[in-house]
Amino acid sequence: MNVQAKALATVVVSALLLAPSLALAKGGPPAPASLATADGLLDHPRDLARFLRLTPDQVKQLMGFYQTLEAAVQPLRDARPALCTQLRTDLGAATPDPNAVGADTISLFDNKQQIRAAREAFDTSFSAILNPDQLARWDALKHLVNFLNGPGVDVIGDCPPAS
């Protein structure tokens, strides 16, 4: 395959990966998680504790695990808009540089994988303190919200709408 064909293939693949996020972005930002939803429970550890019927000791442990998770994930969330902007900029160039687009895509993928690793560490620690009934409820909740996969359905995930 020649260099031009490789460049074209890289741009096409990157555009295909970006398309679902751009379509989502046209619909506006996602609504904030509500306590009335399964997803909302994950952002409110005290409500999660009530849902799972945790003991006071388990609540204390959950709060520690949650603080650790947030400390690990928040900088990654904060970095995402700049990563998304860079990819959009590189894709929007008159002649997109496949190396830049590829590097941007890999940066976004790595960001998502780091979030996933933090969630998996939280899940491992938290699951270890639950009794069988609590664990079954926790596993069902995780499945409902796709907790371990992280945001989005593509490599770009939850990029904010382009301004």
Secondary structure by P-SEA (a helix, b strand, c coil): ccaaaaaaaaaaaaaaaaaaaaaaaaaccccccccccaaaaaacaaaaaaaacccaaaaaaaaaaaaaaaaacaaaaaaaaaaaaaaaaaaacccccaaaaaaaaaaaaaaaaaaaaaaaaaaaaaaaaccaaaaaaaaaaaaaacccccccccccccccccc
